[in-house]
Amino acid sequence: MVSQDLKARVRCLAFSAIFLCIALPLGGLVQAQGADSATGGESAADARASSFRAVEGSDAEQVPGGSLLIGAYGVMWLFVFGYVWRLQKIHGQTREDIRRLELALAGAEQSGKAGGDSEGPEAGTDEADSSGA
Amino acid sequence: MVAFRTMGTKSQDRSVRLWRMLLGLTVLLIGGSLYEIFFVAPTEEQMGIVQKIFYFHVPSAYAMYVGFLVSAIGSAAYLKTRKETWDAIGVAGAEVGVLFCAMVLTSGPLWARKAWGVWWTWDPRLTTTLLAGMVFVAYLALRPSRGAGTTEKRFAAGLAILGLLNVPIIHYSVQRWRGQHPTVISNRGGGLSPDMYPALYMSFFAFTALVALLIWTRVRVEKTKQRVGELELRAARAGHLEEEEW
């Protein structure tokens, strides 16, 4: 079961690696071709030195620095708070699982004792490890 | 047994106190760095206000390196000792490293749009950073959210060590392959205006505290998950757990 799951994951990883190997050079190639077609095979500096070309579309490009700055800081803090929220969710869920399992084990041990089972409960082997990082 | 419990509680209390102190310090440092960035550091002459992305972009990259390094150290130690604590450290480092890598790869293009006129270019540093991020995303994808087996853990640990090899390549890619990426704070660069350094240093301190806090918290969460796994195993061995229930 585990090995099948691992096989599926390794296959997924292999596909991702193949995709990456194809996508990266293709991306570079497309960009290089785009640059070549824009400048006719010359470098951008050569193109600027040898000819003047009319701009297509709007005649001036205004990139709003303030919006980009706010966007960058906003997205970064969104990532941090999203991650903290996710950690909190996982922690809450695992604590609930621990509570349920401990209750189930304690109940089972009690019923074992009541049934005259002479075998004692497993000594708290996890006590030392539960103190956290 | 009782002594163990007492020691565990005391160490837990100390751990919680330290964690809260680190949280307070992180909040203070982040507040201080935001003040330095937006109220003290001057606006850059050529790029204008968008240059202020730099003060969080560069420390994010540094925090990413720290995360990946911690992951590789945890993974190497896990492969050697097979102790679950090291595995938890490996996962925590990888996850936090990927988080900061996402920050770098988001803030960078927003700056590049203004500075270079494009969102993305296949510059050596950008490409190698993307690759490092993908290696550690693969590390995380290899591990199921619940109950990773020993084989998966070992395979993932190997991948983390392999991923770390990419980190020096990211760092020296600008020097080796001459990309477009700025090199203002390296030996090749012209440096920053002296008024800009306090904001940068403050951000570095803030991100050091933040990465430590996040890794620590993630390790604790992972150890709690490992405890669930142990309890499930005990319950299953004792025959008190329905398999389909979990």
Interface residues (C-beta under 8 A of the other chain):
Chain A: V2 S3 D5 L6 R9 V10 C12 L13 S16 L20 L24 G27 G28 Q31 E61 V63 G65 G66 L68 L69 G71 A72 Y73 V75 M76 F79 V80 Y83 V84 L87 I90 H91 T94 R95 D97 I98 L101 E102 A104 L105 G107 A108 E122 A123 G124 D126 E127 A128 D129 S130 S131 G132 A133
Chain B: M1 F4 R5 M7 G8 S11 Q12 S15 M47 G48 I49 V50 K52 I53 F56 H57 S60 T85 A88 L99 A102 M103 T106 S107 L110 W111 R113 K114 G117 T121 W122 T127 L131 M134 A138 A141 L142 P144 G149 T151 E152 F155 L210 L214 W216 T217 R218 V219 R220 V221 K223 T224 K225 R227 V228 E230 L231 E232 R234 A235 A238 H240 L241
